[in-house]
C-alpha cells in the first residue's frame, strides 16, 4: 500500500471539472485508490463519492492506493493536484 499527503491547489472558483478529471485519472489504474479527508475515506474512482468531499484550496488530503500500479497511480494523482493552481 502506498500513500501520500498533498495540499489541494484547485482554484476557489473551480466547478466540478477538477474533481471529474481526478476521477478520470484514477480510473486509468487497476489498483484500488482512496482519497482520505479528515474521517472520510472515498473511492477515488467514484464521481459521486468524490463530489461529496467538497475539496477546498489549501486543504490536505491523503491519497492511498493498493495494487500492482499503486505507486504510479499515487504519483499521477499528486502531480495532477499539485498543478491545478
N, C-alpha and C positions, 0 to 999 in steps of 0.2 A: 504494500500500500504506500502511495506517495501522497504527500500533502504539502501545500504551500499557502501562506497567508499573503494577501495582496490588498492594497487600498483601491477602492473604486474611483475611477477617474472619468466616468461618464459625465458629460455636461449637465448642469442643473436643468436646462430646458429640454433635455433629451426626452423623446417619447419612448415607445416600446421597441424601436428598432435596435438599439444596442443589446437589449436582452434577447430579442429574437435571433440576432446574429450569434450571440454567445451559445444559444441552444443549437443553432446550425453547426457551429464549430464542434461542440461536444458530441453531436450526433454522428460525426465522421469517425469516431473512435469506437472500438469494440468493448473497451473496458467500462466498468461502472464508474460514473463521475457524479460527485455530490458537491453542492455549494452549501457551506455551513455559515450561517449568520446568527449570532447570539445563540439561542437554543433551538433553532430550526435547521434541519438537515434535508435539503431538497435535491431531487434528481435533476441534474443539470440538463438532461435531455427532454425534460417536461416543460413545455412553454407555459402551461397554467401554473405549475409549481413555481417556476422562476418569476413569473409576473407577481406572484403573491409575496415575494421578498421585498418589493418596493426599495430597491437599492438606491442609495443616495451618495453623492460625491464625498470622498473622504472616509467613508465607512470601510472598515476592514472585514473581509470575508476570508474563509479558508476554502480552498479547492482541494478535494480529496478524490483520489482515483485508485482503483484496484483492478488489475488485469494486465495482460501482456503489453499493451501500449499505454499504460498509465503515465509513465514519465513524459512521453511525447504529448499526451492529452493535457496534462497539467501545464507543461511549458507553453503550449499553443494558446491555452485559455488565458494564462497570465500575460503573455505577450499581447493578446487582444485587449485585455482590460487595461493594461498599462499605457496603451497607445490611443486611448479614446478621449483625450482631453481637447 
